[in-house]
């Protein structure tokens, strides 16, 4: 990962083949306080059905942030997310056991000639369209258990699901309709032309499913999380690990949290010099939990400003959502609430701490309970609190939300300003919420 000249504005349209880690080539170096614009291809389904990929996403090459050193954090201020696809296909998946070894997202092999991570070609449309370049067999490791095709109305932020004829029509022009970037190497999932639940109307609000900093070891980009990462334990492929403890090296870029959208700030730990910020897996919409395990993968552009926070003691990401995305209980106090609190404090003879700001600590693990415990541990370390105090503050001024099942959560709480100052997050939280 050689260093390059520092740019105030950096445009990125180069991608990895499904991997993140310190051996990936830099996309470039951006100044501390500089701006990055990425043009990203769709996430899950395209890479999943393209057998040359070593992971389930196609993320950008890592971006070096000037001055970011191990032990710091990078604050990613997301300014804009724009979807450029006109349609996509998605749904719940069915695995083709003969087309992979331990993990259908990672160790692909042709079911006939046995070539590992084979190159592939497209012949026609449908679930048998992706063929091994060596022998011509259907080489994809996935099909749909239940799938659907969605066309977007960008102006009004809605999408509709199509019938069989509509899905087939888009499949015949899949790369253009999905706006697959020139440097991308995935096949467009529209080729599969699924046609479930036709005529359903859905609301759209784009967000980033996989964004963060580079882990210190190479791993599949889709597995950089405590739930998907479970598939690496004991796996007999190049990226397998031995124990649960080995997953502590993850940086939890693969969150699938819908609040990671324009206007939010994501604060990520720096565990390799330069940070290695990467972006991918844009979604047009998703309900909490991503209950099909997949949603509306799209191409698009992301504009973000990056800022180094020195000596931040982060073990995982911290999200500062848009204020409108915060739960009622953890939103910043209004002037009226502060006044009422002060009056109540006078009545009972106690000083009221109304100088506080909300944060969401991301946790991940094998289950939602494991992910919540991971978030408790991370919050306690970051804020210097016992687990009991973390639980109490999250009960009285916050809560827990499900980003993705089985195991990514957002732990909400209002944190006193002096504690945030001590943690290094005081300035960034005040900026986010105008405090």
HUBEL-V586751 format. One line per field, one symbol per residue. ss: DSSP state (2 for helix, 1 for strand, 0 for the rest). A space follows every 10 residues. Layout:
# HUBEL-V586751
ss: ???
This chain:
# HUBEL-V586751
ss: 0000011111 1100100011 0000000111 1111111111 0002222200 0000000001 0011100000 0011111111 1110001111 1111102221 0000000110 0000010001 1100000001 1100000100 0111111111 1110000111 1002222222 2002222200 0000000022 2200000000 1110001111 1100000011 2220000222 2210000000 1002222220 0001000000 0000111110 0000111111 1110000010 0000001001 1111111110 0000000111 0022200222 0000222222 2222222200 0000011111 1111000222 2222222222 2220002222 2222220011 1111000111 1111112222 2220022222 22200
